[in-house]
Amino acid sequence: MPRPKKETHLFFEQGKDEIQIRSWDKDLNAAIRKLKEKHPDLVWIRANDDDEPGFLWGAVKLENFLFYPIPPRTEKSRRAQTENGKRHAKNLKHQKNEE
């Protein structure tokens, strides 16, 4: 049987003031652990020796968890980014030649 895909799951029960998290994402896990260090009363992390390394199961108080949606890039912004990259690459080549 194939191993299940490692995904991040966020749960919110109506009427509760926390978001339940089951995550493999190392950046999200690090941010949650950092919040736990600074404010231990806002974060709950389940401690279980049977969990695989890199897995976090916990909860964060609702007012301390924000989502930032990232819109997809438009064709215009892709072209602008490509042009900026080319401009910066020439600048870096120029700086390397001066040294």
Secondary structure as a PSIPRED ss2 file (coil, helix, strand):
# PSIPRED VFORMAT (PSIPRED V4.0)

   1 M C   1.000  0.000  0.000
   2 P C   1.000  0.000  0.000
   3 R C   1.000  0.000  0.000
   4 P C   1.000  0.000  0.000
   5 K C   1.000  0.000  0.000
   6 K C   1.000  0.000  0.000
   7 E C   1.000  0.000  0.000
   8 T C   1.000  0.000  0.000
   9 H E   0.000  0.000  1.000
  10 L E   0.000  0.000  1.000
  11 F E   0.000  0.000  1.000
  12 F E   0.000  0.000  1.000
  13 E C   1.000  0.000  0.000
  14 Q C   1.000  0.000  0.000
  15 G C   1.000  0.000  0.000
  16 K C   1.000  0.000  0.000
  17 D C   1.000  0.000  0.000
  18 E E   0.000  0.000  1.000
  19 I E   0.000  0.000  1.000
  20 Q E   0.000  0.000  1.000
  21 I E   0.000  0.000  1.000
  22 R E   0.000  0.000  1.000
  23 S E   0.000  0.000  1.000
  24 W C   1.000  0.000  0.000
  25 D C   1.000  0.000  0.000
  26 K H   0.000  1.000  0.000
  27 D H   0.000  1.000  0.000
  28 L H   0.000  1.000  0.000
  29 N H   0.000  1.000  0.000
  30 A H   0.000  1.000  0.000
  31 A H   0.000  1.000  0.000
  32 I H   0.000  1.000  0.000
  33 R H   0.000  1.000  0.000
  34 K H   0.000  1.000  0.000
  35 L H   0.000  1.000  0.000
  36 K H   0.000  1.000  0.000
  37 E H   0.000  1.000  0.000
  38 K H   0.000  1.000  0.000
  39 H C   1.000  0.000  0.000
  40 P C   1.000  0.000  0.000
  41 D C   1.000  0.000  0.000
  42 L C   1.000  0.000  0.000
  43 V E   0.000  0.000  1.000
  44 W E   0.000  0.000  1.000
  45 I E   0.000  0.000  1.000
  46 R C   1.000  0.000  0.000
  47 A C   1.000  0.000  0.000
  48 N C   1.000  0.000  0.000
  49 D C   1.000  0.000  0.000
  50 D C   1.000  0.000  0.000
  51 D C   1.000  0.000  0.000
  52 E C   1.000  0.000  0.000
  53 P C   1.000  0.000  0.000
  54 G C   1.000  0.000  0.000
  55 F C   1.000  0.000  0.000
  56 L E   0.000  0.000  1.000
  57 W E   0.000  0.000  1.000
  58 G E   0.000  0.000  1.000
  59 A E   0.000  0.000  1.000
  60 V E   0.000  0.000  1.000
  61 K E   0.000  0.000  1.000
  62 L H   0.000  1.000  0.000
  63 E H   0.000  1.000  0.000
  64 N H   0.000  1.000  0.000
  65 F C   1.000  0.000  0.000
  66 L C   1.000  0.000  0.000
  67 F C   1.000  0.000  0.000
  68 Y C   1.000  0.000  0.000
  69 P C   1.000  0.000  0.000
  70 I C   1.000  0.000  0.000
  71 P C   1.000  0.000  0.000
  72 P C   1.000  0.000  0.000
  73 R C   1.000  0.000  0.000
  74 T C   1.000  0.000  0.000
  75 E H   0.000  1.000  0.000
  76 K H   0.000  1.000  0.000
  77 S H   0.000  1.000  0.000
  78 R H   0.000  1.000  0.000
  79 R H   0.000  1.000  0.000
  80 A H   0.000  1.000  0.000
  81 Q H   0.000  1.000  0.000
  82 T H   0.000  1.000  0.000
  83 E H   0.000  1.000  0.000
  84 N H   0.000  1.000  0.000
  85 G H   0.000  1.000  0.000
  86 K H   0.000  1.000  0.000
  87 R H   0.000  1.000  0.000
  88 H H   0.000  1.000  0.000
  89 A H   0.000  1.000  0.000
  90 K H   0.000  1.000  0.000
  91 N H   0.000  1.000  0.000
  92 L H   0.000  1.000  0.000
  93 K H   0.000  1.000  0.000
  94 H H   0.000  1.000  0.000
  95 Q H   0.000  1.000  0.000
  96 K H   0.000  1.000  0.000
  97 N H   0.000  1.000  0.000
  98 E H   0.000  1.000  0.000
  99 E C   1.000  0.000  0.000
